[in-house]
Amino acid sequence: MRAIVIERFGDTPGLKELPVPEPAGGQVQVAIEAAATNPLDLAIASGSLAALGEYRFPLTLGMDGAGTVTAIGDGVTEFRVGDRVFGQFWGRPLQFGTFAEVCVVQAVPAFGALAATPDELPSHVAAALPTAGMTALGAIDHTRVPAGGTLVVIGATGGVGTFAVQAAAARGIRVIATASAQVAEQVRGLGAIEIVVRGAEPLDLALRRLAPEGVDAILDVVGDRSIVSSVAGAVRDGGALFSTALGLDEKLLADERIRTANYRLDRKPERLAELTRLVTAGAILPIIGAKLPIEEALRALTGDVELTGLRGKTVLHVR
């Protein structure tokens, strides 16, 4: 089978031929049809997440994917051969990722989540959902913004940001989002009621103008600590400032006036189930900025993709 592989941490990922992996007890074998890229993929390849799990080489990259179950190991009751599945394929040990024609993972992944793909979802759409969608839902949950409250999304044009705007709007939350002038109306179409155009006005001043009494929460998905620090004062007492991109420094993390955290995705099976419900109800949809063949995975991972609209998710066509 073809797969995007590293032989050791720090390698440049490359396309190679590997033997088709067979499922062991508790595992499923999935013929991958589509996969989606995440910053997590390059972080794993670099070795910066080596302490988070057990890895075996050659290591096939890719967390998010969708395909069809082609074999099951002993003891698997969650899925049957022929089932369409999608999710975050992060097992223990991590060796067989989704940037491959075949992936093997636990039916209940140790670090990820796997679910049946709704009949109405094409595989390329399902593959774009898991990590970014679950992260957006989890972060919004933790901010605890009520319906009618105000949430600021810093960086509304990427994978997590586009999901966050839609999910918050679906909950009746008033969303203020940052975006470039070129895609401002597209972000408004996702559900944001106000757009702060990057470079047109400092964000802290814009928030004073748009929400003079303060906002309930700010969600940063970019990781620019100078920007995040500058807007912390716009959060009303008892509100929340969260980042999915390590955007909070030690000073902000120690702030006792508001709740702060560098959010790390939790309760993945539960969040994937909620994501599935929202998508099938039409409340949110993934924004797919680019679709590439698996042979161009390295270009997809490094962001060397020409876009004309929202960045959203980059999806690899595997088969």
C-alpha positions as CSV (number, residue, x, y, z in Angstrom):
1,M,0.0,0.0,0.0
2,R,1.0,3.6,-0.4
3,A,1.6,5.7,2.7
4,I,3.2,9.0,3.9
5,V,5.9,7.8,6.2
6,I,8.8,8.9,8.5
7,E,11.5,6.5,9.5
8,R,12.5,8.5,12.6
9,F,11.5,11.8,14.3
10,G,12.7,14.7,12.3
11,D,12.5,13.1,8.9
12,T,10.8,14.8,6.0
13,P,7.6,12.8,5.3
14,G,7.7,10.9,2.1
15,L,5.5,8.6,0.0
16,K,6.5,4.9,0.3
17,E,5.2,1.4,-0.3
18,L,4.5,-0.6,2.9
19,P,3.0,-4.0,3.6
20,V,-0.8,-3.8,4.4
21,P,-1.2,-3.9,8.2
22,E,-3.4,-6.6,9.7
23,P,-5.6,-6.0,12.7
24,A,-4.7,-7.5,16.0
25,G,-7.2,-8.2,18.8
26,G,-9.4,-5.2,19.5
27,Q,-8.4,-3.5,16.3
28,V,-10.1,-2.7,13.0
29,Q,-8.5,-2.4,9.5
30,V,-9.9,0.5,7.5
31,A,-9.5,1.2,3.8
32,I,-8.9,4.9,3.9
33,E,-10.8,7.0,1.3
34,A,-9.9,10.5,2.5
35,A,-7.8,12.0,5.2
36,A,-7.3,15.6,6.5
37,T,-4.2,17.4,7.7
38,N,-3.7,19.0,11.1
39,P,-0.8,20.9,12.7
40,L,-0.7,17.8,15.0
41,D,0.7,15.8,12.1
42,L,3.9,17.8,11.7
43,A,4.3,18.1,15.5
44,I,4.3,14.3,15.7
45,A,6.8,14.0,12.8
46,S,9.2,16.5,14.4
47,G,9.2,14.5,17.7
48,S,7.8,17.3,19.8
49,L,5.0,15.1,21.0
50,A,7.1,12.1,21.6
51,A,6.3,12.2,25.3
52,L,2.6,11.9,24.7
53,G,2.5,8.3,23.5
54,E,4.2,5.3,22.2
55,Y,5.4,5.3,18.6
56,R,6.7,2.7,16.2
57,F,8.6,3.1,13.0
58,P,8.2,3.3,10.1
59,L,5.4,5.6,11.2
60,T,2.6,6.5,8.9
61,L,1.3,10.0,9.5
62,G,-2.3,11.2,9.7
63,M,-4.8,11.4,12.4
64,D,-8.1,12.3,10.7
65,G,-9.7,10.1,8.2
66,A,-12.7,8.3,6.8
67,G,-13.1,4.9,5.0
68,T,-14.6,1.5,5.2
69,V,-13.8,-1.3,7.7
70,T,-12.2,-4.2,5.7
71,A,-11.3,-6.6,8.6
72,I,-11.7,-6.8,12.4
73,G,-9.6,-8.4,15.1
74,D,-10.7,-10.7,17.9
75,G,-13.1,-9.1,20.4
76,V,-14.3,-6.3,18.2
77,T,-18.0,-5.7,18.7
78,E,-18.3,-1.9,17.9
79,F,-17.9,-2.3,14.1
80,R,-18.4,-4.9,11.3
81,V,-16.7,-5.4,8.0
82,G,-18.3,-3.0,5.5
83,D,-19.1,-0.3,8.0
84,R,-18.2,3.2,7.0
85,V,-16.2,4.9,9.8
86,F,-14.5,8.2,10.5
87,G,-12.6,9.9,13.3
88,Q,-9.3,10.6,14.9
89,F,-7.2,7.4,14.4
90,W,-4.8,7.9,17.4
91,G,-4.1,4.5,18.8
92,R,-1.5,3.1,21.2
93,P,1.1,2.5,19.9
94,L,0.9,5.0,17.0
95,Q,2.2,3.4,13.9
96,F,-0.5,3.3,11.2
97,G,-2.0,6.7,10.4
98,T,-4.6,7.8,7.9
99,F,-2.2,9.1,5.2
100,A,-2.3,5.6,3.7
101,E,-4.5,3.4,1.7
102,V,-5.0,1.1,4.8
103,C,-5.0,2.0,8.5
104,V,-5.2,-0.2,11.5
105,V,-6.4,1.2,14.9
106,Q,-8.2,0.1,18.0
107,A,-11.9,0.0,17.6
108,V,-11.9,2.3,20.6
109,P,-8.7,4.3,20.0
110,A,-6.6,4.9,23.1
111,F,-6.1,8.6,22.4
112,G,-8.7,9.3,19.6
113,A,-12.2,8.5,18.7
114,L,-13.9,6.4,16.0
115,A,-17.6,6.5,14.9
116,A,-19.9,5.3,12.2
117,T,-20.0,7.7,9.3
118,P,-23.6,9.0,8.6
119,D,-24.9,7.8,5.3
120,E,-25.4,11.3,4.0
121,L,-21.7,12.3,4.5
122,P,-19.2,11.7,1.7
123,S,-15.9,10.5,3.0
124,H,-14.0,13.7,2.1
125,V,-16.5,15.6,4.3
126,A,-16.3,13.2,7.2
127,A,-12.5,13.2,7.1
128,A,-12.4,17.0,7.6
129,L,-14.4,16.9,10.8
130,P,-12.7,15.2,13.7
131,T,-9.8,17.0,15.3
132,A,-10.7,20.6,14.4
133,G,-14.4,20.1,14.9
134,M,-13.9,18.3,18.3
135,T,-11.5,21.0,19.4
136,A,-13.9,23.8,18.6
137,L,-16.7,22.1,20.4
138,G,-14.6,21.4,23.5
139,A,-13.2,24.8,23.8
140,I,-16.6,26.5,23.5
141,D,-17.9,24.1,26.1
142,H,-15.2,25.1,28.5
143,T,-15.7,28.9,28.0
144,R,-19.3,28.4,29.2
145,V,-20.7,31.3,27.1
146,P,-24.5,31.3,27.5
147,A,-26.9,31.7,24.6
148,G,-27.1,35.4,23.9
149,G,-23.5,35.9,25.3
150,T,-20.6,37.2,23.3
151,L,-17.6,35.1,22.1
152,V,-14.6,36.5,20.2
153,V,-12.9,34.1,17.9
154,I,-9.3,35.2,17.1
155,G,-8.5,33.5,13.8
156,A,-11.8,32.4,12.2
157,T,-10.6,31.3,8.8
158,G,-8.8,28.0,9.6
159,G,-10.0,24.6,10.6
160,V,-10.8,25.2,14.3
161,G,-11.9,28.8,13.7
162,T,-14.5,28.0,11.0
163,F,-16.0,25.2,13.2
164,A,-16.0,27.5,16.3
165,V,-17.9,30.3,14.6
166,Q,-20.5,27.9,13.3
167,A,-20.9,25.9,16.5
168,A,-21.1,29.1,18.7
169,A,-23.7,30.6,16.3
170,A,-25.7,27.4,16.4
171,R,-25.9,27.8,20.2
172,G,-27.3,31.3,19.9
173,I,-24.0,32.9,20.9
174,R,-23.1,36.3,19.5
175,V,-19.8,35.9,17.6
176,I,-17.2,38.5,16.9
177,A,-14.5,37.1,14.6
178,T,-11.2,38.3,13.2
179,A,-10.5,37.7,9.5
180,S,-8.8,39.3,6.5
181,A,-10.8,41.7,4.3
182,Q,-10.8,39.2,1.5
183,V,-12.8,36.6,3.4
184,A,-14.7,38.7,5.9
185,E,-18.1,38.2,4.2
186,Q,-17.5,34.4,4.1
187,V,-16.9,34.4,7.9
188,R,-20.0,36.4,8.4
189,G,-21.8,33.7,6.4
190,L,-20.7,31.2,8.9
191,G,-22.6,33.0,11.7
192,A,-20.3,35.8,12.9
193,I,-22.3,39.0,13.5
194,E,-19.2,41.3,13.6
195,I,-15.9,41.0,11.7
196,V,-12.7,42.7,12.9
197,V,-10.6,43.0,9.7
198,R,-7.0,42.1,10.4
199,G,-4.7,45.2,10.1
200,A,-7.5,47.7,9.9
201,E,-7.8,48.4,13.6
202,P,-6.1,47.0,16.7
203,L,-8.2,44.2,18.1
204,D,-8.3,45.6,21.7
205,L,-9.7,48.9,20.4
206,A,-12.2,47.2,18.1
207,L,-13.5,45.2,21.1
208,R,-13.9,48.3,23.2
209,R,-16.0,49.7,20.4
210,L,-18.1,46.6,19.7
211,A,-18.5,45.4,23.3
212,P,-17.9,48.4,25.6
213,E,-19.2,46.4,28.6
214,G,-16.9,43.5,27.9
215,V,-17.3,40.1,26.2
216,D,-18.1,36.8,27.9
217,A,-15.1,34.9,26.4
218,I,-12.3,35.0,23.9
219,L,-11.2,31.9,22.0
220,D,-7.8,32.2,20.4
221,V,-6.9,29.7,17.6
222,V,-3.8,31.5,16.3
223,G,-1.3,31.5,19.1
224,D,0.0,35.1,18.8
225,R,0.6,35.8,22.5
226,S,1.1,39.6,22.0
227,I,-2.4,39.8,20.6
228,V,-4.0,37.5,23.2
229,S,-2.4,39.5,26.0
230,S,-3.6,42.8,24.6
231,V,-7.3,41.7,24.6
232,A,-7.5,40.0,28.0
233,G,-8.9,43.2,29.5
234,A,-11.9,43.0,27.1
235,V,-13.2,39.9,29.0
236,R,-15.7,40.8,31.7
237,D,-15.0,39.6,35.3
238,G,-15.6,35.9,35.6
239,G,-15.4,35.4,31.8
240,A,-13.0,33.1,30.0
241,L,-9.9,33.4,27.8
242,F,-9.0,30.1,26.1
243,S,-6.5,29.2,23.4
244,T,-6.2,26.1,21.3
245,A,-2.8,27.2,20.0
246,L,-0.8,27.8,23.3
247,G,-1.6,31.5,23.0
248,L,-1.6,32.1,26.8
249,D,1.6,32.9,28.7
250,E,2.3,32.2,32.3
251,K,1.0,35.6,33.4
252,L,-2.4,35.1,31.8
253,L,-2.6,31.5,33.0
254,A,-2.2,32.9,36.6
255,D,-5.0,35.5,36.1
256,E,-7.6,35.2,38.9
257,R,-10.0,37.7,37.4
258,I,-11.0,35.5,34.5
259,R,-10.8,31.8,33.7
260,T,-7.9,31.0,31.4
261,A,-6.4,27.9,29.8
262,N,-4.4,26.6,26.9
263,Y,-7.1,24.1,26.0
264,R,-6.2,20.5,25.2
265,L,-8.9,18.4,23.5
266,D,-10.7,16.2,26.0
267,R,-13.7,13.7,26.1
268,K,-13.1,12.8,22.4
269,P,-15.7,10.1,21.9
270,E,-18.4,12.4,23.4
271,R,-17.3,15.3,21.3
272,L,-17.2,13.2,18.1
273,A,-20.8,12.1,18.9
274,E,-21.9,15.7,19.3
275,L,-20.1,16.8,16.2
276,T,-21.9,14.0,14.3
277,R,-25.3,15.2,15.5
278,L,-24.6,18.8,14.6
279,V,-23.4,17.9,11.1
280,T,-26.3,15.6,10.3
281,A,-28.7,18.3,11.6
282,G,-27.1,20.8,9.2
283,A,-26.0,23.1,12.0
284,I,-22.3,23.0,10.9
285,L,-20.3,21.9,8.0
286,P,-16.6,21.6,7.4
287,I,-15.0,24.3,5.2
288,I,-12.7,22.5,2.9
289,G,-10.2,24.9,1.5
290,A,-8.2,22.5,-0.6
291,K,-8.4,18.9,-1.8
292,L,-5.1,17.2,-3.0
293,P,-4.1,13.7,-3.9
294,I,-2.1,11.7,-1.3
295,E,1.1,12.2,-3.4
296,E,1.0,15.9,-2.5
297,A,0.7,15.3,1.3
298,L,3.9,17.1,2.1
299,R,2.7,20.2,0.3
300,A,-0.6,20.0,2.2
301,L,1.2,19.6,5.5
302,T,3.4,22.6,5.0
303,G,0.6,24.8,3.8
304,D,2.0,25.2,0.3
305,V,-1.5,25.4,-1.1
306,E,-3.0,28.2,-3.1
307,L,-6.4,29.3,-1.7
308,T,-9.0,31.7,-3.0
309,G,-11.3,31.7,0.1
310,L,-11.4,30.4,3.6
311,R,-8.4,28.2,4.6
312,G,-10.6,25.7,6.5
313,K,-9.4,22.1,6.2
314,T,-7.1,20.5,3.6
315,V,-8.2,17.1,2.6
316,L,-6.2,14.3,0.9
317,H,-7.9,12.0,-1.6
318,V,-6.5,8.6,-0.8
319,R,-8.5,6.3,-3.1
